[in-house]
Amino acid sequence: MTGYAAAARELPGGALTVEIRAVNNRYLDIQFRLPEELRAIEPALREVLAAKLTRGKIECRVALSAAAAAPVAPELNAALLHQLAALNAEVLKVFPQAGSLRAADVLRWPGMLGADTLSADAVRAACRELTAAALEDFMAARAREGAKLKDAILQHASAIEARVAGLAPRMPAAITAFQEKLNQRLRDAQINADDERIRQEVVLYAGKIDVDEELTRLKAHMGELRRILAKGGAAGKRLDFLMQELNREANTLGSKAADIEITQASMDLKLLIEQMREQIQNIE
């Protein structure tokens, strides 16, 4: 199933936005678009999404933008500066050949300038919270879409049931029409045939066009379809199997068609089944 949700939060010095998008896919495929400073929390975010999602191609996009503000004189974070200097000295003791930190590297260090008032840990925590909030909205959107898909499938099911109900009364009329046509052909050919022989031909013909079993199975499949939809949950595979069975019965019905109306009904059933199958492809 498809879906979209977004959540945003204003942070000191900027804004954080999380977007979740999904398109249909047979398996769960989660992809992330994260700024480099948040790349470390990708495993945690993946765990949050995988706990609720089982199917779909998911894209989680996180954006961290700096807030526009009037220019102010930057101030160095003295405590962080001394910590960084001590760490640099420790590294040089172990690796004397390593180059020392440059001034530009120090100034770009997260939290070094006074404008960086929010710690990296706080940003990561906010990102996890926003992802969870966006996921809740995303699941609600998918639930609403699922309800609409259910209504669409039930409408097609009702149309199939109505078409099937109209076929059973057609069979006696088809057999009577065949008997009349057979008698007319015999008269036209000036062939004398006794009533017993005609009855045998009619019985054989009735056996060939008998679709009671197909109609019964179609009705049973419709009942199972409604039961699965009423139960809810992950039902995509079961519904897809039902569509295969329905299509098989519709094909058999078409091969036994006794008149043009039954042939048309078979084609209508196949069309409705295909429309249902397309909707079912979107169901988890």
NORMOZI-V892340 format. One record per backbone hydrogen bond with DSSP energy under -0.5 kcal/mol. CO is the residue of the C=O (numbers start at 1). NH is the residue of the N-H. E is the energy in kcal/mol with one decimal. If there is no record, write none. Layout:
BEGIN
CO,NH,E  CO,NH,E
END
This chain:
BEGIN
3,22,-2.0  5,20,-3.1  7,18,-3.1  9,16,-2.9  11,14,-2.5  13,67,-1.4  14,11,-3.1  15,65,-2.6  16,9,-2.4  17,63,-2.7  18,7,-2.5  19,61,-2.7  20,5,-1.9  21,59,-2.8  22,3,-1.6  23,57,-2.5  27,29,-0.6  27,56,-1.6  29,31,-0.5  29,58,-3.0  31,60,-2.9  33,62,-3.0  35,38,-1.9  36,39,-1.3  38,41,-1.5  39,42,-1.5  41,45,-2.4  42,46,-2.8  43,47,-2.0  44,48,-1.8  45,49,-2.2  46,50,-2.8  47,51,-1.3  49,52,-1.3  49,53,-2.1  56,29,-2.6  56,58,-0.9  57,23,-1.5  58,31,-2.8  59,21,-2.5  59,61,-0.6  60,33,-2.6  60,62,-0.5  61,19,-2.8  63,17,-2.5  63,65,-0.5  65,15,-2.8  75,114,-2.0  76,78,-1.2  77,81,-2.5  78,82,-2.3  79,83,-2.0  80,84,-2.5  81,85,-2.2  82,86,-2.3  83,87,-2.2  84,88,-2.4  85,89,-2.1  86,90,-2.1  87,91,-2.2  88,92,-2.0  89,93,-1.5  90,94,-1.3  91,95,-3.1  95,98,-1.7  102,106,-2.0  103,107,-2.4  104,108,-1.7  105,109,-0.5  106,109,-1.0  109,112,-2.5  112,77,-2.8  113,116,-1.7  115,117,-2.0  117,119,-0.5  119,123,-1.9  120,124,-2.4  121,125,-2.4  122,126,-2.3  123,127,-2.1  124,128,-2.2  125,129,-2.2  126,130,-2.5  127,131,-2.3  128,132,-2.1  129,133,-2.2  130,134,-2.9  131,135,-2.2  132,136,-1.7  133,137,-1.9  134,138,-2.4  135,139,-2.7  136,140,-2.0  137,141,-2.3  138,142,-2.2  139,143,-2.0  140,144,-2.1  141,145,-2.2  142,146,-2.6  143,147,-2.0  144,148,-1.8  145,149,-2.4  146,150,-2.4  147,151,-2.0  148,152,-2.2  149,153,-2.5  150,154,-2.4  151,155,-1.9  152,156,-1.8  153,157,-2.4  154,158,-2.4  155,159,-1.8  156,160,-2.2  157,161,-2.6  158,162,-2.2  159,163,-2.0  160,164,-2.7  161,165,-2.4  162,166,-1.2  164,167,-1.3  164,168,-1.0  165,169,-0.5  167,170,-1.6  167,171,-0.6  168,171,-1.2  169,173,-0.7  170,174,-2.1  171,175,-2.3  172,176,-2.5  173,177,-2.3  174,178,-2.0  175,179,-2.3  176,180,-2.4  177,181,-2.3  178,182,-2.6  179,183,-2.4  180,184,-2.2  181,185,-2.3  182,186,-2.2  183,187,-2.3  184,188,-2.7  185,189,-2.1  186,191,-2.8  187,190,-1.0  191,193,-0.6  194,198,-1.7  195,199,-2.4  196,200,-2.1  197,201,-2.0  198,202,-2.4  199,203,-2.5  200,204,-2.4  201,205,-2.4  202,206,-2.7  203,207,-2.0  204,208,-1.7  205,209,-1.9  206,210,-0.6  211,215,-2.7  212,216,-2.5  213,217,-2.5  214,218,-2.4  215,219,-2.2  216,220,-2.3  217,221,-2.7  218,222,-2.0  219,223,-2.0  220,224,-2.2  221,225,-2.4  222,226,-2.2  223,227,-1.9  224,228,-2.5  225,229,-2.2  226,230,-2.2  227,231,-1.9  228,232,-1.8  233,235,-0.9  235,239,-2.5  236,240,-2.3  237,241,-2.1  238,242,-2.0  239,243,-2.0  240,244,-1.5  241,245,-1.9  242,246,-2.8  243,247,-2.3  244,248,-1.9  245,249,-2.1  246,250,-2.3  247,251,-2.1  248,252,-2.1  249,253,-2.5  250,254,-2.1  251,255,-2.0  252,256,-1.2  254,257,-1.2  259,263,-2.0  260,264,-2.5  261,265,-2.2  262,266,-2.3  263,267,-2.0  264,268,-2.5  265,269,-2.5  266,270,-2.1  267,271,-2.0  268,272,-2.5  269,273,-2.6  270,274,-2.3  271,275,-2.2  272,276,-2.2  273,277,-2.6  274,278,-2.1  275,279,-1.4  276,280,-2.4  277,281,-1.5  279,282,-1.6  280,283,-1.9
END
